[in-house]
């Protein structure tokens, strides 16, 4: 009886230890914090919730012996968490998908300078700042049905306001961070009034009340609900290579227009102010900006690599060259509130 009890207790203890290990590394629950004295870890708070990122973290672990502890969530939620945790935060690195977060991170004093010669050689200066490093760019473009739309009639975002597109535009909600960042960039470039005129013009030409994500807009074009849609180009890349037959079929007759001064946003990484494992975090940033990692972002996720040595996949290359906005990424977030207010005023749901 005594032996059975000992075996039972050993089994419970082993199970609890195992559970503790896995929840500590991946759950993202409050209190998650590996021993800071362990020199072979890096704790990452990430709003880049993609399979390719997890695969890259595994490769980094294999190459360096440094274990990546990952906490995933939405950007604003993770920023709030780091702010609440303060100096006690376990986060060494923050990754996210929109440059509009840079100003908030600096305002809250949550990130610090993290430069290295390797990072500087991997990423051009225009995609690096004192406290952040760009990883990929994402173009917000115009998708269209190849049978119903002549792409020569759309050269700028303003061309969507033409009468010929009345009742034919598809878009996602104004609460989408992609749309907020886009309108914020228009405010930075042309001022509030012109940005408001553009947003009002889009609303006037909508085919339906905004709903769904970018993939849903493509599906709606395929279903004949509308003819054109505002989407991020990488969604088309993901749909073309999707295991979902509906997504593949929806993408077959879709073309992409990269308007003059195409709006791009950046996915970026920063070293946190609270970093206890800064050296390891810098090594991870060096890896994520390397040709190996940048190629993976492009191949698996359809994002544009910022490392200029990387060859584009055939699909991305087929879209051709395009010119982009010249905006200050560090100030992009300063116009978020104005953009949100404009959306409310003009009735972009």
C-alpha positions as CSV (number, residue, x, y, z in Angstrom):
1,X,0.0,0.0,0.0
2,X,2.9,2.3,0.9
3,X,4.6,1.6,-2.4
4,X,1.5,2.4,-4.3
5,X,1.1,5.7,-2.5
6,X,4.7,6.6,-3.2
7,X,4.2,5.9,-6.9
8,X,1.0,7.9,-6.9
9,X,2.7,10.9,-5.4
10,X,5.7,10.6,-7.8
11,X,3.3,10.5,-10.7
12,X,1.4,13.6,-9.5
13,X,4.7,15.5,-8.9
14,X,6.0,14.6,-12.4
15,X,2.8,15.6,-14.0
16,X,2.8,19.0,-12.2
17,X,6.4,19.6,-13.2
18,X,5.6,18.8,-16.8
19,X,2.6,21.1,-16.8
20,X,4.6,23.9,-15.3
21,X,7.2,23.7,-17.9
22,X,4.8,23.9,-20.8
23,X,2.5,26.6,-19.4
24,X,5.5,28.6,-18.4
25,X,6.9,28.7,-21.9
26,X,3.8,29.1,-24.0
27,X,0.7,30.1,-22.2
28,X,1.2,33.8,-21.9
29,X,-0.5,33.8,-18.5
30,X,0.2,36.4,-15.9
31,X,3.3,35.5,-13.8
32,X,5.0,33.7,-16.7
33,X,8.6,34.3,-16.0
34,X,11.6,31.9,-16.6
35,X,14.5,32.3,-14.2
36,X,16.2,35.5,-15.2
37,X,19.6,34.1,-14.1
38,X,19.3,31.5,-16.9
39,X,21.6,32.9,-19.6
40,X,20.2,30.8,-22.4
41,X,16.7,32.2,-22.8
42,X,15.0,35.1,-24.5
43,X,11.4,36.1,-23.6
44,X,9.4,37.4,-26.5
45,X,6.0,39.2,-26.4
46,X,4.7,38.9,-29.9
47,X,1.7,40.2,-31.8
48,X,3.1,38.3,-34.9
49,X,0.9,35.3,-34.4
50,X,2.1,33.3,-37.4
51,X,3.3,29.7,-37.9
52,X,6.4,31.0,-39.7
53,X,7.5,32.9,-36.6
54,X,7.3,29.8,-34.4
55,X,9.3,27.8,-37.0
56,X,11.9,30.6,-37.1
57,X,12.2,30.6,-33.3
58,X,12.8,26.8,-33.4
59,X,15.6,27.3,-35.9
60,X,17.1,30.0,-33.8
61,X,17.1,27.7,-30.8
62,X,18.8,25.0,-32.8
63,X,21.5,27.3,-34.1
64,X,22.2,29.1,-30.8
65,X,21.1,27.0,-27.9
66,X,19.0,30.0,-26.7
67,X,15.5,29.0,-25.8
68,X,12.7,31.3,-27.0
69,X,9.8,31.7,-24.5
70,X,6.9,33.1,-26.4
71,X,3.9,35.1,-25.1
72,X,1.4,35.9,-27.9
73,X,-1.5,38.4,-28.0
74,X,-2.8,41.5,-29.7
75,X,-0.4,44.5,-29.9
76,X,-2.3,46.9,-27.7
77,X,-2.9,44.2,-25.0
78,X,0.7,43.3,-24.9
79,X,1.8,46.9,-24.7
80,X,-0.7,47.4,-21.8
81,X,0.7,44.3,-20.1
82,X,4.3,45.5,-20.3
83,X,3.3,48.9,-19.0
84,X,1.5,47.3,-16.1
85,X,4.4,45.0,-15.3
86,X,7.0,47.8,-15.5
87,X,10.6,46.8,-14.6
88,X,9.3,43.4,-13.4
89,X,8.2,42.4,-16.8
90,X,9.9,39.3,-18.1
91,X,9.7,40.6,-21.7
92,X,13.1,41.0,-23.5
93,X,11.7,41.6,-26.9
94,X,8.5,42.9,-28.4
95,X,7.3,42.0,-31.9
96,X,4.3,43.4,-33.7
97,X,2.7,44.0,-37.1
98,X,2.2,47.8,-37.3
99,X,4.6,50.7,-37.1
100,X,1.8,52.8,-35.5
101,X,2.8,51.1,-32.2
102,X,6.2,52.7,-32.2
103,X,5.1,56.1,-30.9
104,X,3.0,54.5,-28.1
105,X,6.0,52.3,-27.0
106,X,8.3,55.3,-26.9
107,X,5.6,57.4,-25.1
108,X,5.3,54.8,-22.4
109,X,9.1,54.4,-22.3
110,X,8.9,50.6,-22.9
111,X,11.6,50.1,-25.5
112,X,15.3,51.0,-25.8
113,X,18.1,51.2,-28.3
114,X,19.2,47.9,-29.6
115,X,21.6,48.2,-32.5
116,X,24.4,46.0,-33.9
117,X,26.6,46.0,-36.9
118,X,24.8,42.8,-38.1
119,X,21.3,44.4,-37.9
120,X,22.6,47.6,-39.6
121,X,24.0,45.6,-42.5
122,X,20.8,43.6,-42.8
123,X,18.2,46.3,-42.8
124,X,18.3,49.7,-44.6
125,X,18.5,52.8,-42.5
126,X,15.0,54.0,-43.5
127,X,13.5,50.9,-41.9
128,X,15.4,51.3,-38.6
129,X,15.0,53.7,-35.7
130,X,16.7,54.3,-32.4
131,X,14.5,51.9,-30.6
132,X,13.1,49.6,-33.3
133,X,14.1,47.5,-36.3
134,X,11.8,46.8,-39.2
135,X,11.4,43.1,-40.1
136,X,8.9,43.1,-43.1
137,X,6.8,45.5,-45.0
138,X,3.1,45.0,-45.9
139,X,1.5,46.8,-48.8
140,X,-2.2,47.8,-48.6
141,X,-3.4,47.5,-52.2
142,X,-6.4,47.2,-54.4
143,X,-7.7,43.8,-55.4
144,X,-9.9,43.5,-58.4
145,X,-11.8,41.0,-60.5
146,X,-9.9,40.6,-63.8
147,X,-13.1,40.1,-65.8
148,X,-15.1,43.1,-64.5
149,X,-12.4,45.8,-63.9
150,X,-9.9,47.4,-66.2
151,X,-6.8,47.9,-64.0
152,X,-5.7,50.9,-66.2
153,X,-8.6,52.9,-64.6
154,X,-7.0,52.7,-61.1
155,X,-3.7,54.4,-60.7
156,X,-4.2,56.0,-57.3
157,X,-6.3,55.4,-54.2
158,X,-8.3,58.4,-55.2
159,X,-9.5,56.6,-58.3
160,X,-11.7,54.4,-56.1
161,X,-13.9,57.5,-55.6
162,X,-14.9,57.5,-59.3
163,X,-18.6,57.1,-60.1
164,X,-17.8,53.9,-62.0
165,X,-17.1,52.2,-58.7
166,X,-20.3,53.2,-56.9
167,X,-21.7,50.2,-55.1
168,X,-18.6,48.1,-56.0
169,X,-16.0,48.7,-53.3
170,X,-15.4,46.1,-50.5
171,X,-13.6,46.9,-47.3
172,X,-13.2,45.7,-43.8
173,X,-14.4,47.6,-40.7
174,X,-12.9,50.9,-39.6
175,X,-11.8,49.2,-36.4
176,X,-9.2,47.3,-38.5
177,X,-5.7,48.3,-37.4
178,X,-4.7,48.1,-41.1
179,X,-7.4,50.7,-42.1
180,X,-6.6,53.0,-39.2
181,X,-2.8,52.9,-40.0
182,X,-3.6,53.6,-43.7
183,X,-5.8,56.6,-42.9
184,X,-3.2,57.8,-40.4
185,X,-0.6,57.8,-43.1
186,X,-2.9,59.8,-45.4
187,X,-3.3,62.4,-42.6
188,X,0.5,62.6,-42.2
189,X,0.9,63.1,-46.0
190,X,-2.0,65.3,-47.0
191,X,-3.7,66.5,-43.8
192,X,-7.0,65.7,-42.1
193,X,-9.4,67.3,-44.7
194,X,-8.1,65.4,-47.7
195,X,-7.9,62.2,-45.7
196,X,-11.5,62.7,-44.6
197,X,-12.6,63.4,-48.2
198,X,-11.0,60.1,-49.3
199,X,-12.6,58.1,-46.6
200,X,-16.0,59.7,-47.3
201,X,-15.6,58.9,-51.0
202,X,-14.9,55.2,-50.3
203,X,-18.0,55.0,-48.0
204,X,-20.1,56.5,-50.8
205,X,-19.0,53.7,-53.1
206,X,-19.2,50.7,-50.8
207,X,-20.9,47.6,-52.0
208,X,-22.0,46.6,-48.5
209,X,-21.5,47.5,-44.9
210,X,-17.9,46.7,-44.0
211,X,-17.4,43.2,-42.5
212,X,-15.0,40.4,-42.3
213,X,-11.2,40.3,-42.8
214,X,-9.1,40.8,-45.9
215,X,-9.6,37.2,-47.1
216,X,-13.4,37.8,-46.8
217,X,-13.2,40.8,-49.1
218,X,-11.5,38.6,-51.8
219,X,-14.2,35.9,-51.4
220,X,-16.8,38.6,-51.8
221,X,-15.3,39.7,-55.1
222,X,-15.3,36.1,-56.3
223,X,-19.0,35.9,-55.3
224,X,-19.8,39.0,-57.3
225,X,-20.8,41.1,-54.3
226,X,-18.3,43.8,-55.3
227,X,-15.6,44.4,-57.9
228,X,-12.7,45.9,-56.0
229,X,-11.4,45.6,-52.4
230,X,-8.8,47.2,-50.1
231,X,-6.5,44.5,-48.8
232,X,-3.0,43.7,-47.7
233,X,-1.2,41.9,-50.6
234,X,0.2,39.2,-48.4
235,X,-3.3,37.8,-47.9
236,X,-3.5,36.9,-51.6
237,X,-0.2,35.1,-51.3
238,X,-1.6,33.1,-48.4
239,X,-4.8,32.3,-50.2
240,X,-3.0,31.1,-53.4
241,X,-1.1,28.7,-51.3
242,X,-3.9,27.8,-48.9
243,X,-5.0,24.3,-48.0
244,X,-8.6,25.7,-48.1
245,X,-10.0,25.0,-51.6
246,X,-12.5,27.9,-51.3
247,X,-9.7,30.4,-50.7
248,X,-7.6,29.1,-53.6
249,X,-10.6,29.3,-56.0
250,X,-11.5,32.8,-54.7
251,X,-8.0,34.0,-55.5
252,X,-7.8,32.6,-59.0
253,X,-9.3,35.6,-60.9
254,X,-8.0,38.3,-58.7
255,X,-5.5,40.9,-59.8
256,X,-3.6,43.4,-57.6
257,X,-3.1,47.1,-58.2
258,X,-0.2,48.8,-56.3
259,X,-1.3,52.4,-56.5
260,X,1.0,55.4,-56.9
261,X,2.7,55.9,-53.5
262,X,1.4,52.6,-52.2
263,X,0.7,52.6,-48.5
264,X,3.1,50.2,-46.6
265,X,3.3,49.4,-43.0
266,X,6.0,47.7,-41.1
267,X,6.3,44.7,-38.9
268,X,9.1,45.4,-36.4
269,X,10.9,44.3,-33.3
270,X,12.2,46.2,-30.3
271,X,14.3,45.4,-27.2
272,X,12.2,46.2,-24.1
273,X,13.3,48.5,-21.4
274,X,12.9,45.7,-18.9
275,X,15.1,43.2,-20.8
276,X,17.1,40.9,-18.5
277,X,18.5,39.0,-21.5
278,X,19.3,41.9,-23.8
279,X,22.3,40.2,-25.5
280,X,20.2,37.2,-26.4
281,X,17.4,39.4,-27.7
282,X,19.8,41.3,-30.0
283,X,21.0,37.9,-31.3
284,X,17.4,37.0,-32.1
285,X,16.9,40.3,-33.9
286,X,20.0,39.7,-35.9
287,X,18.7,36.2,-36.8
288,X,15.2,37.6,-37.8
289,X,16.8,40.2,-40.1
290,X,19.1,37.6,-41.7
291,X,18.6,36.3,-45.3
292,X,17.4,32.9,-43.9
293,X,14.6,34.4,-41.8
294,X,13.7,37.1,-44.2
295,X,13.3,34.6,-47.0
296,X,11.0,32.6,-44.8
297,X,8.8,35.6,-44.1
298,X,8.4,36.1,-47.9
299,X,7.9,32.5,-48.9
300,X,5.6,31.4,-46.0
301,X,3.7,34.6,-45.3
302,X,3.9,36.6,-48.5
303,X,5.4,39.6,-46.7
304,X,8.0,41.8,-48.3
305,X,11.5,41.3,-46.8
306,X,13.4,44.4,-45.8
307,X,16.8,42.7,-46.2
308,X,17.7,43.8,-49.7
309,X,19.8,40.7,-50.4
310,X,16.7,38.4,-50.3
311,X,15.3,37.3,-53.6
312,X,11.5,37.6,-53.9
313,X,9.3,34.5,-54.4
314,X,7.9,34.2,-57.9
315,X,4.4,35.4,-56.9
316,X,5.6,38.5,-55.2
317,X,8.1,39.2,-58.0
318,X,5.2,38.9,-60.5
319,X,3.5,41.9,-59.0
320,X,6.3,44.1,-60.3
321,X,8.0,47.1,-58.8
322,X,6.0,49.9,-57.1
323,X,6.7,53.2,-55.4
324,X,5.7,53.7,-51.8
325,X,4.7,56.5,-49.4
326,X,7.5,58.4,-47.7
327,X,6.2,58.6,-44.2
328,X,7.7,58.9,-40.8
329,X,7.0,55.5,-39.2
330,X,7.8,56.8,-35.7
331,X,5.0,59.4,-36.0
332,X,2.4,57.2,-37.7
333,X,0.7,56.3,-34.4
334,X,0.3,60.0,-33.5
335,X,-2.6,60.2,-36.0
336,X,-4.5,57.1,-34.9
337,X,-7.0,59.1,-32.8
338,X,-7.7,61.5,-35.6
339,X,-8.2,58.6,-38.1
340,X,-10.6,56.9,-35.7
341,X,-12.6,60.1,-35.3
342,X,-12.8,60.6,-39.1
343,X,-14.1,57.1,-39.6
344,X,-16.8,57.7,-37.0
345,X,-17.7,61.1,-38.5
346,X,-18.2,59.8,-42.1
347,X,-20.0,56.6,-41.1
348,X,-17.4,54.0,-42.0
349,X,-18.7,51.2,-39.8
